[in-house]
Amino acid sequence: MAELTRPAADLHAELAELGIDLDTGSRRCAEYSFDASNYRVPPLAVAFPRSAGDVVAIVRACTDRGIPITSRGGGTSLAGNAIGRGVVLDFSRHMNQVRAVDASARTAVVEPGIVLTDLQKDVQLATDGAFTFAPDPSSKSRATVGGAIGNDACGNHSVRYGRTSDHVAALDLVTANGHRLTATHDGLRATDPEDSSAVSEAERIAAGLDELTQEHLGDFRLELGRIPRQVSGFHLANLLPENGFDVARALVGSEGTCAVIVAATVALVPVPPAAMLLCLGYRDLVDAARDNALILAYSPAAIEGIDSAIVDTMRHLRGADSVVGLPDGEAWLYVDLDGEDLGEVKLRGAELVSKLRAAGRLVDSRVVGDPAERASLWRVREDGAGLSARLVEGGESWTGWEDSAVAPDQLADYLVDIKALLAEFGLTGVMYGHFGAGCMHIRINFDQRTEEGRDVMSRFIHRAAELCVRFGGSMSGEHGDGRARSALLPIMYTPTMMAAFATFKRLWDPAAVLNPGSIVNPEPLLGSLALDGVNPRSWQTTFDLTPTSDVPVAPFVHAVQGCIGVGRCRASTGGVMCPSFRATGDEKDSTRGRARALQEMVRNSPTVADGWRSEDVKESLDLCLSCKACSTDCPVGVDMATYKSEFLDHHYRGRVRPLSHYSLGWLPVWLKIAERSAPVVNRLTAGRLAKVAAKLGGLTPHRSMPEFASRKQIRREVGETSRNGTADVVVLADTFTRGFRPEVVGAASRVLAEAGLSSQCRSDVCCGLTWISTGQLKQAKKTLAKAAELLDDGTDRPIVVLEPSCAAAFRKDLPELVHTDAARRVAARVQSFAGAVLERTQAGWTPSVPLPDDVTVQTHCHEYAVFGAAGQRKALQAIGVERVREATGCCGVAGNFGFEADHYDLSMQVAEQALAPALRDSPEDAVVLTDGFSCHMQVRQLDPTRSSQHLAQLLDPAPSSKTEHQSGD
């Protein structure tokens, strides 16, 4: 525990006596110093309350000592309202349940830490799909209900459903004085009517609110609630008599500055029986916005806009087929139409398109009927904040003026003027947003690292605020004011209204301990910027991390600063990232948590050498599986596997390493030795000495070791085509395939031959992956340099690598570690076996072997990350497999990780995310494909009665020629 001040030490001791853990560690505080905004504010401590009683105890103890309190959910705030200098309460860890769903009343009672998509799923499950919770911000897969209430979040379908405040019926609160109150549609009461002190507190606050309202009837009516997305400031118009003195809705959007929410009763809405997505293409977003009024006349559920920069970045990051279904254009609107009858919805859509064509601005349109295409398009929109942060052509963009809103019919003119203002300052902005609600998200290429750049940023934001107010707009349309906009509120509101806001805050929080610095008594706009004050010193790396644009920091610093906190790594569904967080639910084990630890390392370490020795970072990285899923699933492309490898290389330089770094890290060497006496080695690793050998190597005794192939078996399979130097393709028998399942090499050669390709088999090179994953980069680089020299044969023949992780290492890690033209040429030639099969099928080849109708496939994470998420599925569908059951998620072994003694339990938890359920759902005789050897071993561990195959074995036209060595198949 870090050394504490006297108030903090007393707080820690008092809460410990109550069984409440207060984490004051430097690593934990690093993780919670950031949200998804531009700001960094280290907290004093972090707590993970389990009940309302815990919250009462923490709040009372903090208030007694004047220690600030910040409520936090998913930590996805773009305005800096989820960070604070005191105690941060993370509700997402434990207070994350749906307590009740009442379909007849159309309500649900929920805890503040439940993720929005989890709430929606639970509600639809409880009501047989009839109802859902409507607010759906783009961060819904990790944002929580408490955060949505704090910001008054809206989302993609706010044209139909409005803001979160429209769906809140009651809030259970803990006040700054530690009283439990319940705010409702018509007032405020003690949660427990027998609690006399709480009753008195409720009466005091309610009387003060009534007096405030009576004093400002005209002000509230004139200044508040003027446009659909007027989120800036407190929502005091809800206290007006005509609005029923709705205290619950008045608190929505207060950003945790007035009370701590411990439960909420939310309203549910019916799920429309019929819906259709219409995608409209335009020359630019201004043209798109000019059609707003016309589209709104057709009662859409959503009108969402994006521009081509976001689409281009998505395709660059995840492959050309990651965005499908867009019509022609440089900017697009997604229009969701819904209703009771699909036929009526389609007619309405056709009529709308006809009207838009007549208006003359529409370039192209299409109805997106395919569910996969719809999901692809919505993901582009939902990942907008991350995708626009680091664009494909280079450069960075940031929040700061990312949430302004105007009346929908004013949006086009507002965009014209904001673009002109950007040009005046020499800035560029990536634009997307909720067009139907008049809310624009604009990420701008502010330079926050230099004093000159920060001055430009400040002047632009003030001018933009004045422009927005001239349009009658709101500086926040759903993200809240926080640290980003609270200081600007006097531009938008009169002094009288600002005084009313201050009174409202004071009634709830007399001691000003709840999220201070937001809305009332704000901190400076450019105070506590995360990029300000980072030492420009050099951090030498073995990996080439050079950015595509000039930045005044070292490449490694720029790389780890890529995490902007949007938190997709905290999502429990969709993609593969982040398997360790999905297993533990701990911020420490998310890609974001690790990036924050690295960011603090490069900021705070006394020297670079001290930084590389950081125990905080080592602890953060310990449960990273190096699956590389974050390099593609993260909208910004954070590649934690690479950063981990680089860190471990420096951290252990000149020091004794973990045993597994020697046993597994040097596996290519041991395999060469083992093949000479494979039968003896196999008897030892399978017999009574197995546990002793495992312990000596730092390995788990709970896994059976794979069988080692003998030199005779290797020669039989690998030697078939090894001398054919003029062949069409090179088949690379990588270390794992050669050493553990050489029969795959022979099968692959036969498949390619049937597909019309002669092959040369190479087994004299290694990708160095085991050294990369254990951070032994000198040896990895030496190994890869030799491989590049040998494989660079002056041809452009494809190099088909049978083990997906090795293929990924040759494609991605080779040119980043070996900075030669030969390395780049070789990397460009590498393809996975599934890619080769798809290519040959598209050229007209059809396999001769009978194929199963149903296949379960575990795509290796590295193949997913480097060659695309759909490679295996596309190959199987192309050859005629009708049903492909994908275990989309990390298998849990991930090379050395699952074999290491300390990681076995987590490895098996990770397997339960995708692979284990897929196996349970598969018939006993179903074909299971595992091109990755680690995936193959995990199948064996999960179900020893099952066999799994490589795709080459499934398609082998002459399986009788295989050897008897099956590695346990």
BELLIN-V775305 format. One record per backbone hydrogen bond with DSSP energy under -0.5 kcal/mol. NH is the residue of the N-H (numbers start at 1). CO is the residue of the C=O. E is the energy in kcal/mol with one decimal. If there is no record, write none. Layout:
nh = (NH/NH)
co = (CO/CO)
e = (E/E)
//
This chain:
nh = (9/10/11/12/13/14/15/16/17/18/18/19/20/21/23/23/24/29/30/31/32/33/35/36/40/41/44/45/46/47/48/55/56/57/58/59/60/61/62/63/64/65/65/66/66/67/68/69/70/72/83/87/88/88/89/89/90/90/91/91/95/96/99/99/100/102/103/106/107/108/109/110/110/111/113/114/116/117/119/120/121/122/123/124/125/126/127/128/129/130/132/134/136/140/142/143/145/146/148/149/150/151/152/153/156/158/160/160/161/162/164/166/167/168/169/169/170/171/172/173/173/174/175/176/178/181/181/182/183/184/187/189/191/192/193/195/196/199/200/201/202/203/204/205/206/207/208/209/210/211/212/213/214/215/216/216/217/220/221/222/223/224/230/231/231/232/235/236/238/239/240/243/244/245/246/247/247/248/250/251/251/252/253/254/255/257/260/261/262/263/264/265/266/266/267/268/269/271/272/274/276/277/278/278/279/279/280/280/281/282/288/289/290/291/291/292/295/296/297/298/299/301/302/304/305/306/307/308/310/311/312/313/314/315/316/317/318/319/322/323/330/331/332/333/334/335/335/336/336/337/337/339/345/346/347/348/349/350/351/352/353/354/355/356/357/358/359/360/360/361/362/363/364/366/368/368/369/374/375/376/377/378/379/380/381/382/383/384/387/388/389/390/391/394/397/398/404/405/406/410/411/411/414/415/416/417/418/419/420/421/422/423/424/425/426/427/430/431/432/433/434/435/435/436/437/438/438/439/440/440/441/442/443/444/444/445/446/448/454/455/456/457/458/459/460/461/462/463/464/465/466/467/468/469/470/471/472/473/474/477/483/484/484/485/486/486/488/489/489/491/492/492/493/498/499/500/501/502/503/504/505/506/507/508/509/512/515/515/517/518/519/520/523/527/529/530/532/534/535/540/544/545/554/558/559/560/561/562/563/564/570/571/572/581/582/583/584/585/589/590/593/594/595/596/597/598/599/600/601/602/603/604/605/611/612/613/613/614/618/619/620/621/622/622/624/631/632/633/634/637/640/642/643/644/645/646/647/648/649/650/651/652/653/655/661/662/662/663/664/665/666/667/669/670/671/672/673/674/675/676/677/678/681/682/683/684/685/686/687/690/693/694/695/696/697/698/699/700/703/705/709/711/714/715/716/717/718/719/719/720/721/724/725/727/728/729/730/731/731/732/732/733/733/734/738/739/740/741/741/744/745/746/747/748/749/750/751/752/753/754/755/756/757/760/761/761/762/762/771/772/773/774/775/776/777/780/781/782/783/784/785/786/787/788/789/790/791/792/793/799/800/800/801/801/802/802/804/807/808/809/810/811/812/813/814/816/817/817/818/819/820/824/825/826/827/828/829/829/830/830/831/833/836/837/838/839/840/841/842/843/844/845/855/856/857/857/858/859/864/865/866/867/868/868/871/874/875/876/877/878/879/880/880/881/882/883/884/885/885/886/887/888/889/897/898/899/900/900/901/903/904/904/907/908/909/910/911/912/912/913/914/916/918/919/920/921/922/922/926/927/929/929/930/936/937/938/939/940/941/942/943/946/949/953/954/955/956/956/959/961/962/966/969)
co = (5/6/7/8/9/10/11/12/13/14/15/16/15/19/21/46/22/25/26/27/28/30/39/77/528/33/86/86/23/88/21/51/52/53/54/55/56/57/58/59/60/61/62/62/63/62/66/513/87/89/80/68/45/86/70/87/47/88/72/89/91/94/97/109/109/107/101/102/102/266/100/108/264/97/95/111/143/140/115/116/117/118/119/120/121/122/123/125/124/127/269/132/154/137/139/139/114/112/144/145/146/147/148/148/136/155/157/301/157/158/153/163/164/165/167/265/265/183/263/171/181/260/179/508/175/173/179/189/171/187/184/182/180/180/191/192/194/195/196/197/198/199/200/201/202/203/204/205/206/207/208/209/210/211/212/213/214/216/217/218/219/220/227/229/476/476/250/234/235/236/237/240/241/240/238/184/245/184/246/247/248/248/149/251/150/254/174/259/172/172/110/170/108/264/167/106/132/130/270/339/337/368/276/335/277/366/278/333/364/331/284/285/286/287/288/289/291/292/293/295/296/336/336/334/433/332/431/330/307/307/308/309/310/311/312/313/314/315/319/320/282/282/306/280/304/278/333/302/334/276/335/274/341/342/343/344/345/346/347/348/349/350/351/352/353/354/355/356/357/356/356/281/281/279/277/366/367/370/371/372/373/374/375/376/377/378/379/381/383/384/386/386/395/391/389/444/440/474/438/407/407/408/410/411/412/413/414/415/416/417/418/419/420/421/423/422/443/429/441/305/439/303/433/303/434/434/435/434/404/438/432/440/430/398/442/428/444/446/450/451/452/453/454/455/456/457/458/459/460/461/462/463/464/465/466/467/469/468/405/403/79/79/481/481/481/482/485/485/486/488/488/489/489/494/495/496/497/498/499/500/501/502/503/504/505/509/69/513/520/515/482/518/517/524/526/38/529/531/533/538/816/543/537/554/555/556/557/559/560/562/567/568/141/589/578/579/580/581/586/587/587/590/591/592/593/594/595/596/597/598/599/600/601/607/608/609/610/611/614/615/616/617/618/619/621/628/629/629/630/634/638/639/639/640/641/642/643/644/645/646/647/648/650/652/658/658/659/659/660/660/662/664/666/666/667/668/669/670/671/673/674/675/677/678/679/680/681/682/683/687/689/690/691/692/693/695/694/899/700/685/739/675/710/711/712/713/714/714/715/717/718/721/723/724/758/758/798/729/760/730/800/731/762/732/734/735/736/736/737/741/742/742/743/744/745/746/747/748/749/750/751/753/752/729/721/759/731/760/768/768/769/770/772/771/775/776/777/778/779/780/781/782/783/784/785/786/787/788/791/829/730/798/799/831/732/800/802/803/804/805/806/807/808/808/809/812/813/814/814/817/818/820/821/822/823/824/825/826/826/827/799/801/832/833/834/835/836/837/838/839/841/840/883/927/855/885/929/857/860/861/862/863/863/864/868/870/871/872/873/874/875/876/877/876/880/853/882/855/883/884/857/886/887/894/893/896/896/897/698/900/900/901/903/904/905/906/907/908/909/910/911/911/914/915/916/917/918/919/923/854/856/927/949/932/933/934/935/936/937/938/939/943/928/950/950/951/952/953/956/958/959/964/966)
e = (-2.8/-2.6/-2.3/-2.7/-2.4/-2.7/-2.4/-2.1/-1.8/-0.8/-0.6/-1.6/-2.7/-0.6/-0.6/-2.8/-0.7/-2.5/-1.8/-1.8/-1.3/-1.3/-0.5/-1.7/-2.8/-2.8/-2.5/-1.6/-2.2/-2.8/-0.6/-1.7/-2.5/-2.2/-2.6/-2.9/-2.5/-2.2/-2.5/-2.9/-2.3/-0.8/-0.7/-0.7/-1.0/-2.6/-0.5/-3.2/-2.5/-2.4/-0.5/-2.9/-2.3/-0.5/-3.1/-0.5/-2.7/-0.7/-2.5/-0.8/-0.7/-1.7/-0.7/-2.3/-1.6/-3.1/-0.6/-1.2/-2.0/-2.1/-2.5/-0.5/-2.8/-2.5/-2.5/-1.4/-2.5/-1.8/-2.3/-2.6/-2.4/-2.6/-2.7/-2.5/-2.2/-2.3/-1.5/-0.8/-3.4/-1.6/-2.2/-0.6/-1.3/-2.1/-2.3/-3.2/-2.2/-2.8/-2.3/-2.5/-2.4/-2.2/-1.4/-2.3/-1.7/-1.3/-0.8/-1.3/-2.5/-2.3/-2.1/-1.5/-2.6/-0.8/-0.6/-3.0/-1.7/-2.5/-2.8/-0.5/-3.8/-2.2/-2.8/-0.8/-2.2/-1.3/-0.7/-3.3/-2.7/-2.7/-0.7/-2.1/-2.0/-0.5/-0.6/-2.2/-1.2/-2.3/-2.3/-2.1/-2.6/-2.3/-2.4/-2.5/-2.6/-2.3/-2.1/-2.6/-2.4/-2.3/-2.4/-2.3/-2.6/-1.9/-1.0/-0.8/-0.7/-2.9/-1.8/-2.1/-2.8/-1.4/-1.4/-1.8/-1.8/-1.0/-0.8/-1.4/-1.3/-2.0/-1.4/-1.8/-1.7/-1.5/-2.6/-0.7/-1.4/-2.3/-1.5/-1.5/-0.5/-1.0/-2.9/-2.0/-2.1/-1.8/-2.7/-0.6/-2.9/-1.3/-2.5/-2.8/-2.9/-0.6/-2.8/-2.8/-2.7/-2.7/-0.5/-2.1/-2.6/-0.6/-0.6/-2.9/-0.5/-2.7/-0.5/-2.7/-3.5/-3.0/-1.7/-2.6/-1.8/-0.7/-1.1/-1.7/-2.3/-2.8/-1.2/-2.0/-1.6/-3.3/-1.1/-2.4/-2.7/-2.0/-0.6/-1.9/-0.9/-1.2/-3.0/-1.7/-2.2/-2.3/-2.1/-2.4/-2.8/-1.8/-2.0/-0.9/-2.9/-1.5/-2.5/-2.3/-3.2/-3.1/-0.6/-1.7/-0.6/-2.7/-0.6/-2.2/-2.0/-2.6/-2.1/-2.3/-2.3/-2.6/-2.3/-2.2/-2.5/-2.1/-2.2/-2.5/-2.6/-1.9/-1.5/-0.9/-0.8/-0.7/-0.8/-3.0/-1.2/-1.9/-2.7/-0.5/-1.0/-2.5/-2.5/-2.2/-2.6/-2.7/-1.9/-1.5/-1.7/-2.9/-2.1/-1.5/-3.2/-2.2/-1.4/-0.8/-0.7/-1.8/-2.2/-2.9/-0.5/-2.7/-2.4/-2.6/-0.5/-1.0/-2.3/-2.6/-2.0/-2.0/-2.7/-2.3/-1.7/-2.1/-2.3/-2.3/-2.1/-1.5/-1.1/-3.0/-3.0/-0.6/-2.2/-2.2/-1.5/-0.5/-1.2/-1.9/-1.4/-0.6/-1.2/-2.1/-2.7/-0.5/-3.2/-0.6/-2.3/-2.3/-0.5/-2.0/-2.4/-0.9/-2.4/-1.9/-2.0/-2.3/-2.4/-2.4/-2.6/-2.4/-2.1/-2.1/-3.0/-2.4/-2.0/-2.3/-2.8/-2.3/-1.9/-1.3/-1.9/-2.6/-2.9/-1.5/-1.9/-1.6/-0.7/-2.6/-0.6/-1.1/-1.6/-0.6/-1.3/-2.2/-0.7/-1.0/-2.6/-2.4/-2.2/-1.8/-2.5/-2.0/-2.2/-2.5/-2.4/-2.2/-2.3/-1.3/-2.8/-1.7/-3.1/-0.8/-0.7/-1.2/-0.6/-2.9/-1.0/-1.6/-0.7/-3.1/-0.9/-0.8/-0.5/-0.5/-2.3/-1.0/-0.5/-2.6/-2.4/-2.3/-1.9/-1.5/-0.9/-0.5/-2.3/-1.9/-0.6/-0.6/-2.3/-1.2/-2.1/-3.3/-1.9/-1.9/-0.5/-2.1/-2.4/-2.5/-1.8/-2.1/-2.7/-2.3/-1.7/-2.3/-1.2/-3.1/-1.8/-1.9/-2.2/-0.8/-0.5/-2.1/-1.6/-2.4/-2.3/-2.5/-0.9/-0.5/-1.6/-1.1/-1.5/-3.4/-1.4/-1.4/-0.8/-0.6/-1.8/-2.9/-2.1/-2.4/-2.6/-3.0/-2.0/-1.7/-3.3/-2.2/-1.0/-2.6/-1.4/-0.6/-1.4/-2.3/-2.3/-1.6/-0.8/-1.6/-1.0/-1.8/-2.8/-1.4/-1.7/-3.1/-2.1/-1.2/-1.3/-0.6/-2.3/-3.0/-1.8/-2.1/-2.5/-1.2/-1.0/-1.6/-2.8/-2.6/-2.3/-2.3/-1.6/-1.2/-3.4/-2.6/-0.7/-0.5/-3.1/-1.9/-2.4/-2.5/-2.1/-1.8/-3.0/-0.5/-1.5/-0.7/-0.6/-1.8/-1.7/-1.3/-0.6/-2.0/-2.7/-0.5/-3.0/-0.7/-2.9/-0.8/-3.0/-1.4/-3.0/-2.4/-2.4/-0.7/-1.2/-1.8/-1.2/-1.2/-2.1/-2.7/-2.3/-2.1/-2.4/-2.6/-2.1/-2.2/-1.8/-1.6/-2.9/-2.5/-0.6/-0.5/-2.8/-0.5/-0.6/-2.1/-3.0/-1.0/-1.5/-3.6/-0.5/-1.9/-2.8/-1.9/-2.5/-2.6/-2.5/-1.8/-2.0/-2.8/-2.0/-2.2/-2.5/-1.8/-1.9/-2.3/-3.2/-0.7/-0.7/-2.3/-1.3/-0.5/-0.6/-2.4/-2.6/-1.9/-2.5/-2.3/-3.0/-0.7/-2.3/-0.8/-1.9/-0.6/-3.0/-0.6/-1.5/-1.9/-2.6/-2.6/-2.5/-1.8/-0.9/-1.0/-0.8/-0.9/-2.4/-0.7/-1.9/-2.4/-2.4/-2.2/-2.3/-2.4/-2.4/-0.9/-1.7/-2.3/-2.4/-2.8/-0.5/-2.6/-2.4/-0.7/-2.6/-2.5/-2.4/-2.2/-0.6/-0.6/-1.0/-2.9/-2.1/-2.4/-2.7/-2.3/-1.6/-0.6/-0.7/-2.5/-0.5/-2.7/-0.5/-3.4/-0.6/-0.8/-2.7/-1.3/-1.4/-1.4/-3.0/-1.2/-0.9/-1.3/-2.0/-1.4/-0.6/-0.7/-2.4/-2.0/-1.9/-2.8/-1.6/-0.9/-0.7/-2.0/-0.9/-2.8/-2.1/-2.4/-2.3/-2.0/-0.7/-0.7/-2.0/-0.9/-3.0/-0.5/-3.6/-2.2/-2.3/-1.8/-2.0/-1.7/-1.8/-2.6/-2.6/-2.2/-2.9/-0.8/-1.7/-1.7/-0.6/-0.5/-0.6/-1.9/-1.9/-0.6/-2.3)
//
